[in-house]
Amino acid sequence: MPGTTTDLTRLRIALTIFFALDGFVFAGWVVRIPAIKEQVNASAGALGVALLGVSAGAVITMTLTGRLCRHYGTHPVTVVCAVLLSLSVALPPLTHSVPALTAVLLLFGAAYGSINVAFNSAAVDLVAALQRPIMPTFHAAFSLGGMVGAGLGGLVAGSLSPTRHLFGLTVVGLLVTLFAGRVLLRIEPPQVARPREASPRRLDRRTRGLVTVFGLIALCTAYGEGAMADWGALHLEQDLDASPGLSAVGYSCFALAMTLGRLTGSTLLQRLGRTRTVVVGGATAAAGMLLGSLTPSVWATLVGFAITGLGLANLFPVAIERAGALAGPSGVATASTLGYGGMLLGPPAIGFMAEWSSLPMALTSVAVLAAVAAAIGFATRHTASG
């Protein structure tokens, strides 16, 4: 019957694969952003407008995805969104103007935002069924996928065109979805008894406030992830004269540190609790990003990126898991909309700030918001449990 130990183990493996695939595909796209920018002849500001298409597509569809998950189940929605994500990543290199790039990134963002709500909702139910703080391990898989995707992207950047590279991601994505999706569709989601806040009264003022707080923490920290993904390589290449391959390594350092931080996240949460994890992580990320954005040394920048990834590692998983525990898919959708809104709206904002001042100064906004996340975590230490 659904919920047996074997089913839960298979479900955990399948969800882990989808988290990793999401990171792999997204990182494969972001390391080709400099090439796509040149292809469409976009300025930093125009690229920011195009990247806003990803933001809009994700934010618009996240709330809708929460409803679809309640009606059709998190597992079928995850599989469908994985197919759409795999197909849409091949579209950006086929464009030759900023409006066309914006349009296809709208589709890519819709698929990206939707799959994140779907598999995070499924993961929240599994965490509750297992009664263990394993949420960081799923996000570790995302980071590991991002590290591998960025690393491979750096290796093939000089030999494969963006068109061939991203089409290869489509093929990989569809094959992985065929394998993992069959497993996911055969397993019923575990039946979880939610706390009183997530009953039909889950929309009371206190619960809405808590979900919003977790969403704000997710927003502040995910802003940094989006900035590193979309502007980290460009900062290294444009401001520090690093080679394209070395520039791609910057995101790999960030993703590797984040992966290591999340792999140890369950232990960290058990020892420190959620509040201390958020406060310490936000402060660490702020210090790391100041180093990564302001130092004139390529190697010091890489160290700063790694410290930032280590600090941000567990903040987003904690925020999404707590929101989902309170209000199910609706809580995940609300916190994810705020969180991924930060991830996806941040890069365009940095583009505009870079036009007004400089890219290094714009990247310091990551440190500011990481510090804000730490402050929110400390201020709400008596409100949210843990």
C-alpha positions as CSV (number, residue, x, y, z in Angstrom):
1,M,0.0,0.0,0.0
2,P,1.2,3.6,-0.5
3,G,3.4,4.8,2.3
4,T,5.3,1.6,2.9
5,T,9.0,1.9,3.5
6,T,9.9,0.7,0.0
7,D,7.5,3.1,-1.6
8,L,8.8,6.0,0.4
9,T,12.4,5.1,-0.5
10,R,11.6,4.9,-4.2
11,L,9.7,8.2,-4.0
12,R,12.6,9.9,-2.3
13,I,15.0,8.6,-5.1
14,A,12.6,9.7,-7.9
15,L,12.1,13.2,-6.4
16,T,15.9,13.6,-5.8
17,I,16.4,12.9,-9.5
18,F,13.9,15.5,-10.5
19,F,15.5,18.1,-8.2
20,A,18.9,17.3,-9.8
21,L,17.5,17.5,-13.3
22,D,16.1,20.9,-12.6
23,G,19.4,22.2,-11.4
24,F,21.2,20.6,-14.3
25,V,19.0,22.1,-17.0
26,F,18.9,25.5,-15.4
27,A,22.7,25.7,-15.0
28,G,23.2,24.6,-18.5
29,W,21.2,27.6,-19.6
30,V,22.8,30.2,-17.4
31,V,26.4,29.4,-18.4
32,R,25.4,30.1,-22.0
33,I,23.9,33.5,-21.2
34,P,27.0,35.5,-22.3
35,A,26.9,33.8,-25.7
36,I,23.1,34.4,-26.0
37,K,23.6,38.0,-25.0
38,E,26.1,38.4,-27.8
39,Q,23.9,36.6,-30.2
40,V,21.0,38.9,-29.7
41,N,23.3,42.0,-29.4
42,A,21.8,43.0,-26.0
43,S,23.1,45.5,-23.6
44,A,23.2,44.7,-19.8
45,G,19.8,46.5,-19.4
46,A,18.2,44.8,-22.4
47,L,19.4,41.4,-21.1
48,G,17.8,42.3,-17.8
49,V,14.5,42.9,-19.6
50,A,14.8,39.6,-21.4
51,L,15.5,37.8,-18.1
52,L,12.4,39.4,-16.7
53,G,10.6,36.9,-19.0
54,V,11.8,34.1,-16.9
55,S,10.6,35.9,-13.8
56,A,7.2,36.7,-15.2
57,G,6.6,33.2,-16.5
58,A,7.5,31.6,-13.1
59,V,5.6,34.0,-10.9
60,I,2.5,33.9,-13.0
61,T,2.3,30.1,-13.0
62,M,3.3,29.3,-9.4
63,T,0.0,29.9,-7.8
64,L,-1.8,28.1,-10.6
65,T,0.5,25.1,-10.1
66,G,-0.4,25.0,-6.4
67,R,-4.1,24.6,-7.5
68,L,-3.2,22.0,-10.1
69,C,-1.3,20.0,-7.5
70,R,-4.4,20.0,-5.2
71,H,-6.6,18.8,-8.1
72,Y,-4.4,16.4,-10.0
73,G,-1.7,15.5,-7.5
74,T,1.9,16.6,-7.2
75,H,3.4,13.6,-9.0
76,P,1.6,14.0,-12.4
77,V,2.2,17.8,-12.3
78,T,5.9,17.2,-11.7
79,V,6.3,14.9,-14.7
80,V,4.4,17.2,-17.1
81,C,6.4,20.2,-16.0
82,A,9.7,18.3,-16.4
83,V,8.7,17.6,-20.0
84,L,7.9,21.3,-20.6
85,L,11.1,22.4,-19.0
86,S,13.2,20.0,-21.1
87,L,11.6,21.2,-24.3
88,S,11.7,25.0,-23.5
89,V,15.4,25.1,-22.7
90,A,16.3,24.5,-26.4
91,L,14.5,27.7,-27.5
92,P,16.7,30.6,-26.4
93,P,19.6,30.0,-28.9
94,L,17.0,30.0,-31.7
95,T,16.2,33.7,-31.1
96,H,18.0,36.6,-32.7
97,S,16.4,39.6,-30.9
98,V,15.6,40.7,-27.4
99,P,11.8,40.5,-27.8
100,A,12.0,37.0,-29.2
101,L,14.4,35.9,-26.4
102,T,12.0,37.5,-23.8
103,A,9.1,35.5,-25.3
104,V,10.8,32.1,-25.1
105,L,12.2,32.8,-21.6
106,L,8.6,33.5,-20.6
107,L,7.8,29.8,-21.5
108,F,11.0,28.6,-19.9
109,G,10.2,30.5,-16.7
110,A,6.7,29.1,-16.6
111,A,8.0,25.5,-16.8
112,Y,10.8,26.2,-14.3
113,G,8.5,27.9,-11.7
114,S,5.8,25.2,-12.0
115,I,8.1,22.2,-11.5
116,N,9.6,23.8,-8.4
117,V,6.2,24.2,-6.8
118,A,5.2,20.7,-7.8
119,F,8.2,18.7,-6.6
120,N,8.7,20.9,-3.5
121,S,5.1,20.1,-2.5
122,A,5.7,16.4,-3.0
123,A,8.9,16.7,-1.0
124,V,7.1,18.4,1.9
125,D,4.7,15.5,2.1
126,L,7.5,13.0,2.1
127,V,9.4,14.9,4.8
128,A,6.2,14.8,7.0
129,A,5.7,11.1,6.3
130,L,9.4,10.2,7.2
131,Q,9.4,12.7,10.2
132,R,13.0,13.6,9.5
133,P,14.5,17.0,8.3
134,I,15.6,15.7,4.9
135,M,14.4,18.7,2.9
136,P,18.0,20.1,2.5
137,T,19.0,16.8,0.7
138,F,16.6,17.5,-2.1
139,H,17.9,20.9,-2.6
140,A,21.4,19.5,-2.4
141,A,20.5,17.4,-5.4
142,F,19.4,20.6,-7.2
143,S,22.7,22.2,-6.4
144,L,24.6,19.1,-7.4
145,G,22.8,19.1,-10.7
146,G,23.6,22.8,-11.1
147,M,27.3,22.2,-10.4
148,V,27.4,19.4,-13.0
149,G,25.5,21.4,-15.5
150,A,27.7,24.4,-15.1
151,G,30.9,22.3,-15.2
152,L,29.9,20.5,-18.4
153,G,28.8,23.8,-19.8
154,G,32.2,25.3,-19.2
155,L,33.9,22.3,-20.8
156,V,31.8,22.4,-24.0
157,A,31.5,26.3,-24.2
158,G,34.5,26.4,-26.6
159,S,33.5,23.5,-28.8
160,L,29.7,23.4,-29.0
161,S,27.4,26.1,-30.1
162,P,24.6,27.1,-27.7
163,T,22.1,25.5,-30.0
164,R,23.7,22.1,-29.9
165,H,24.5,22.4,-26.2
166,L,20.9,23.3,-25.1
167,F,19.4,20.8,-27.5
168,G,21.5,18.2,-25.8
169,L,20.0,19.3,-22.5
170,T,16.5,18.7,-24.0
171,V,17.4,15.1,-24.9
172,V,18.9,14.4,-21.5
173,G,15.9,16.0,-19.8
174,L,13.3,13.9,-21.7
175,L,15.2,10.7,-21.1
176,V,15.6,11.3,-17.4
177,T,11.9,12.2,-17.2
178,L,10.9,9.0,-19.0
179,F,12.9,7.0,-16.4
180,A,12.1,8.9,-13.2
181,G,8.6,9.9,-14.2
182,R,7.4,6.3,-14.6
183,V,8.5,5.6,-11.0
184,L,6.9,8.8,-9.7
185,L,3.5,8.1,-11.4
186,R,3.3,4.6,-10.0
187,I,3.6,5.8,-6.3
188,E,0.7,7.4,-4.5
189,P,1.7,10.5,-2.4
190,P,1.9,9.6,1.3
191,Q,-1.1,10.6,3.3
192,V,0.0,13.2,5.8
193,A,-1.9,14.5,8.8
194,R,-1.2,18.2,8.7
195,P,-1.1,20.5,11.8
196,R,-4.1,22.5,12.6
197,E,-2.8,25.6,10.8
198,A,-3.0,23.6,7.5
199,S,-6.7,22.6,8.0
200,P,-9.4,24.5,6.2
201,R,-8.6,27.3,8.7
202,R,-5.0,27.5,7.4
203,L,-5.7,30.9,5.8
204,D,-6.2,32.6,9.2
205,R,-4.2,35.7,9.8
206,R,-1.4,34.1,11.8
207,T,-0.8,31.3,9.3
208,R,-0.8,33.7,6.4
209,G,1.7,35.9,8.3
210,L,4.0,33.0,9.0
211,V,3.9,31.7,5.4
212,T,4.7,35.3,4.2
213,V,7.7,35.5,6.6
214,F,9.1,32.2,5.3
215,G,8.5,33.5,1.8
216,L,10.4,36.7,2.5
217,I,13.4,34.7,3.8
218,A,13.2,32.6,0.7
219,L,13.1,35.8,-1.4
220,C,16.1,37.3,0.2
221,T,18.2,34.2,-0.2
222,A,17.0,33.1,-3.6
223,Y,17.9,36.5,-4.9
224,G,21.5,35.5,-4.4
225,E,21.1,32.2,-6.2
226,G,19.6,34.0,-9.2
227,A,22.3,36.6,-9.2
228,M,25.1,34.0,-9.1
229,A,23.5,32.0,-11.9
230,D,22.9,34.9,-14.3
231,W,25.6,37.4,-13.5
232,G,28.4,35.5,-11.7
233,A,30.1,34.3,-15.0
234,L,29.6,37.7,-16.6
235,H,31.3,39.4,-13.6
236,L,34.3,37.2,-13.8
237,E,34.6,37.5,-17.6
238,Q,33.7,41.2,-18.0
239,D,35.2,42.8,-14.9
240,L,38.1,40.5,-14.0
241,D,39.1,39.4,-17.5
242,A,38.7,35.6,-16.8
243,S,38.4,33.2,-19.6
244,P,35.0,31.7,-20.5
245,G,35.9,28.4,-19.0
246,L,37.2,29.9,-15.8
247,S,34.1,32.1,-15.6
248,A,31.9,29.1,-15.7
249,V,33.9,27.6,-12.8
250,G,32.6,30.5,-10.7
251,Y,29.1,29.2,-10.6
252,S,30.4,25.7,-10.1
253,C,32.2,26.8,-7.0
254,F,29.0,28.4,-5.7
255,A,27.0,25.3,-6.5
256,L,29.6,22.9,-5.0
257,A,29.6,24.8,-1.7
258,M,25.8,25.0,-1.7
259,T,25.7,21.2,-2.3
260,L,28.0,20.5,0.5
261,G,26.1,22.8,2.8
262,R,22.8,21.1,2.0
263,L,24.2,17.6,2.3
264,T,25.1,18.4,5.9
265,G,21.9,20.4,6.3
266,S,19.9,17.8,8.2
267,T,22.7,17.5,10.8
268,L,23.0,21.2,11.0
269,L,19.3,21.7,11.6
270,Q,19.2,19.0,14.3
271,R,22.1,20.7,16.1
272,L,21.4,24.4,15.6
273,G,17.6,24.5,15.0
274,R,16.0,26.5,12.1
275,T,16.4,30.0,13.6
276,R,20.2,29.7,14.2
277,T,20.7,28.1,10.8
278,V,19.0,31.0,9.1
279,V,20.9,33.7,11.1
280,V,24.3,32.1,10.8
281,G,23.7,31.3,7.1
282,G,22.6,34.7,6.2
283,A,25.5,36.4,7.9
284,T,28.0,34.0,6.3
285,A,26.5,34.6,2.8
286,A,26.6,38.4,3.3
287,A,30.3,38.3,4.1
288,G,31.1,35.9,1.2
289,M,29.3,38.1,-1.3
290,L,31.1,41.3,-0.3
291,L,34.3,39.5,-0.9
292,G,33.1,37.9,-4.2
293,S,31.8,41.2,-5.6
294,L,34.4,43.7,-4.5
295,T,37.8,42.0,-4.7
296,P,39.9,42.6,-7.8
297,S,41.3,39.0,-7.7
298,V,39.7,36.2,-9.7
299,W,40.7,33.6,-7.1
300,A,39.5,35.6,-4.2
301,T,36.2,36.1,-6.1
302,L,35.9,32.3,-6.5
303,V,36.4,31.9,-2.7
304,G,33.8,34.6,-2.0
305,F,31.3,32.8,-4.3
306,A,32.0,29.5,-2.4
307,I,31.4,31.2,1.0
308,T,28.2,32.7,-0.3
309,G,26.9,29.3,-1.5
310,L,27.8,27.7,1.9
311,G,25.9,30.5,3.7
312,L,22.8,30.4,1.5
313,A,22.6,26.6,1.4
314,N,19.9,25.8,3.9
315,L,17.9,29.0,4.1
316,F,15.6,28.3,1.2
317,P,14.9,24.7,2.0
318,V,14.0,25.6,5.6
319,A,11.7,28.4,4.4
320,I,9.8,26.2,1.9
321,E,9.5,23.2,4.2
322,R,8.0,25.3,7.0
323,A,5.6,27.0,4.7
324,G,4.5,23.7,3.2
325,A,4.1,22.1,6.7
326,L,1.7,24.9,7.6
327,A,-0.4,25.1,4.5
328,G,0.4,22.3,2.1
329,P,0.7,23.0,-1.7
330,S,-0.8,26.5,-1.1
331,G,1.9,27.3,1.4
332,V,4.6,26.0,-0.9
333,A,3.1,28.0,-3.8
334,T,3.0,31.2,-1.8
335,A,6.5,30.9,-0.3
336,S,7.9,29.7,-3.7
337,T,6.3,32.7,-5.5
338,L,8.0,35.1,-3.2
339,G,11.2,33.0,-3.1
340,Y,11.6,32.3,-6.8
341,G,10.3,35.8,-7.5
342,G,13.5,36.9,-5.7
343,M,15.6,34.5,-7.7
344,L,14.1,35.5,-11.0
345,L,13.4,39.2,-10.5
346,G,16.9,39.7,-8.9
347,P,18.9,39.3,-12.1
348,P,17.0,41.9,-14.1
349,A,17.3,44.3,-11.1
350,I,21.0,43.7,-11.0
351,G,21.1,44.4,-14.8
352,F,19.5,47.7,-14.3
353,M,21.7,48.6,-11.3
354,A,24.8,47.6,-13.3
355,E,23.8,50.1,-16.0
356,W,23.4,52.8,-13.4
357,S,26.6,52.1,-11.5
358,S,28.6,48.9,-12.1
359,L,28.1,45.2,-12.0
360,P,30.4,44.7,-8.9
361,M,28.4,47.3,-7.0
362,A,25.1,45.8,-8.1
363,L,26.2,42.4,-6.8
364,T,26.6,43.8,-3.3
365,S,22.8,43.8,-3.1
366,V,23.1,40.1,-2.7
367,A,25.0,40.7,0.6
368,V,22.4,43.2,1.7
369,L,19.5,40.8,1.2
370,A,21.3,37.9,2.8
371,A,21.8,40.1,5.9
372,V,18.1,41.0,5.8
373,A,17.2,37.3,5.8
374,A,19.4,36.8,8.9
375,A,17.7,39.7,10.6
376,I,14.2,38.4,9.8
377,G,15.1,35.0,11.1
378,F,16.4,36.6,14.3
379,A,13.4,38.9,14.7
380,T,10.9,36.0,14.3
381,R,12.8,33.6,16.6
382,H,9.9,33.5,19.1
383,T,7.2,33.3,16.5
384,A,8.3,30.3,14.3
385,S,9.2,27.1,16.0
386,G,12.7,25.8,15.7
